[in-house]
Amino acid sequence: MNDLWTYNSTTMKWQEVTTTGDKPAQRSNCSMNYDPVNNNIVIFGGGGPNKQRFNAVSVLDWNTKKWIEILPKEN
């Protein structure tokens, strides 16, 4: 599951959010934070199937609902 939902506490209803761009792969045990200055959701790391580990940052621009992936620089 790599879908995204929001919860409206007034109507007490969930609504799926449609996004575009480099949608992150489904994962568990990742870090997710909200950046209020830039109105972004930021996801880092986590694990996928077959003990796969993610080492990239995915950013969702909440205004446009577009994902971008930021890969780490190689030394």
C-alpha positions in Angstrom: 0.0 0.0 0.0 1.5 3.3 -1.0 -1.6 5.4 -0.9 -2.1 8.6 0.9 -5.1 9.7 3.0 -6.2 12.8 4.9 -8.6 12.9 7.9 -11.1 15.8 8.3 -11.7 16.1 12.0 -14.8 18.2 11.4 -16.6 15.8 9.2 -14.8 12.8 10.7 -14.2 11.3 7.3 -11.1 10.0 5.5 -10.4 11.0 1.9 -7.8 9.6 -0.4 -5.3 12.1 -1.9 -4.3 11.7 -5.5 -0.7 12.6 -6.2 1.7 12.7 -9.2 5.4 12.6 -9.7 8.0 10.1 -8.3 5.6 8.4 -5.8 7.6 6.6 -3.2 7.4 2.8 -3.1 5.4 1.2 -0.3 7.3 0.9 2.9 7.2 0.5 6.6 9.2 1.9 9.5 10.0 5.1 7.7 10.2 8.7 9.1 7.6 11.1 8.0 7.4 14.8 8.9 5.5 17.9 7.9 7.4 21.0 6.9 5.0 23.9 7.7 7.3 26.6 6.2 7.3 25.0 2.7 4.0 23.1 3.1 5.7 19.8 2.3 5.5 16.2 3.6 8.9 14.6 3.9 9.5 10.9 4.0 12.9 9.2 4.7 14.1 5.6 4.7 12.1 2.6 5.7 12.0 -0.9 4.5 10.2 -2.8 1.7 9.7 -6.3 0.6 12.6 -8.8 0.9 14.4 -6.7 3.5 14.9 -3.9 1.0 16.1 -0.6 2.7 15.4 2.8 1.3 18.1 5.6 1.6 16.3 8.4 -0.2 14.1 11.3 0.8 10.7 11.8 -0.9 9.0 15.2 -0.7 5.4 15.9 -1.4 4.5 19.5 -2.3 1.2 19.7 -0.6 0.1 22.6 -2.8 0.6 20.7 -6.1 0.4 17.1 -4.7 3.5 16.3 -6.6 6.2 13.9 -5.3 10.0 14.3 -5.9 12.7 11.9 -4.8 16.0 13.2 -3.6 18.7 10.6 -3.8 21.8 10.7 -1.6 25.1 11.9 -3.1 27.7 9.2 -3.7 31.2 9.9 -2.2 
